[in-house]
Structures are given as C-alpha cells and as structure tokens.
Amino acid sequence: MSGATTHIVDDDPAVRDALQWLLQSRGVPSNTWNSAGDFLAFVSRNLCGCLLLDVRMPGMSGIELFDRLRVLHCRLPVIFLTGHGDVPMAVQALKDGAFDFIEKPYDDNALVDKVVAAMEHDAKRNTKENSVLLLEQKLAQLTQREQEVMQRILAGKLNKIIADELGIAMRTVEVHRSRIFDKMEVRSAVELSQMLSIFSDRPEF
C-alpha cells in the first residue's frame, strides 16, 4: 500500500540499524525511533504499515506504548520484540490485539515475513474501510423513499408488491429503482446485494 512503513521503536541504535538494514534488503520501507515517547509524539490514526516494538525500553516501555496507542484508536499492527522473560507479557498483548511477537534472538527471514504479513493485513483492513466509506457516501445520496424501495428490492420483492406496500404507482417504483441503481452505480439487484454484503452484520440490510 502506498505510504506503508514499518516503524521500528527500540532504544538500542545498533538494533535499530540492523533491523532497518534487514527490512531494506527485502524492499520494506522503514523509519526508526529511539524511544516510545518519540514515536507517540509522531503517531496519528491514519498511519499505515506496522510497528516493530521492543518490549523493554527506558522510560515508556513497549507495552505502555501499545496501551497508549489503543486509547488513541491507532490500529497499526504491532509486532513485539521480546526477550525470553518477556514472553508472558507478549502473549497478553496478543490477547489485547497485538499482531504477533518475535523472541530474541530472532531468525532474520522469519522476522521480515511477519512484518510483511502485518503490512498486508493492515493494507487489507484499510482497503475494506475505504470501501465501506465509499459505500456509505453512496447510501447517503438516497432519499428516504429510495431507501424504502431499496430494502424491498434487496428482499427480492417485485415492483408490483413494492408499489402495493408503499401505496405508490408501479411506474414510480420503476423510477425509484432506476435512480437507486444510478446512485449506487450498479446494474442489477444482484450487484446491489453483493455490494451491500459488506454490511451483512447490520440489521437494516
């Protein structure tokens, strides 16, 4: 995804440099940060990519940064770098929504593979959210009557039945149907249903 970056947060400059070089060797863009506080000052909700985060750092720890990011609703996938004694904390972080953890010393290829998987996961989530946003914008163009007609179209009802239920002429239903298809940019009720399947967990659809 365009702009996707792996953010490396570690207080050890040698570790940061080694990780950045490793990711660069696989064509993965990255930035480095020498403290959790520095990254926290930079972070925004629209970051994309992933976060490679050391568990133990002076000042704010990796776990504390992770908790702060959750409060800020930053959903950047987090991969923790852990020492042996940090594994229980990392496991708890997984339960709290972290993407994964890697125990030191780590295998280079395995680490990069996990980073790439995290970035792909983030890209898919962003694509879905963008699709939802676009769909909501299309739905917002529909009038109340068009929404009523659309719900009946999705239920598989014929124009005559829709007209009877709404107390309008069948020709009026046909006009509404045409406008709905135009606004939603579909050619059929099947396409409309497929488009709205993303909202399958919402009772109104």
TASULZI-V902024 format. One line per field, one symbol per residue. ss: DSSP state (H for helix, E for strand, C for the rest). psi: psi as a letter, one per 40 degrees, with the letter a starting at -180 (. if undefined). A space follows every 50 residues. Layout:
# TASULZI-V902024
ss->???
psi->???
This chain:
# TASULZI-V902024
ss->CCCCEEEEECCCHHHHHHHHHHHHHCCCCEEEECCHHHHHHHCCCCCCEE EEEECCCCCCCHHHHHHHHHHCCCCCEEEEEECHHHHHHHHHHHHCCCCE EEECCCCHHHHHHHHHHHHHHHHHHHHHHHHHHHHHHHHHCCCHHHHHHH HHHHCCCCHHHHHHHHCCCHHHHHHHHHHHHHHHCCCCHHHHHHHHHHHC CCCCC
psi->hhehihhhhhehddddddddddddeefhiiiiheidddddddiideiibi hhhhdhiibhiddddddddddefhfhhhhhhiideedddddddddeeidi ihhiiihddddddddddddddddddddddddddddddddeehiddddddd ddddeeiidddddddefiiddddddddddddddefieidddddddeddfd ehde.
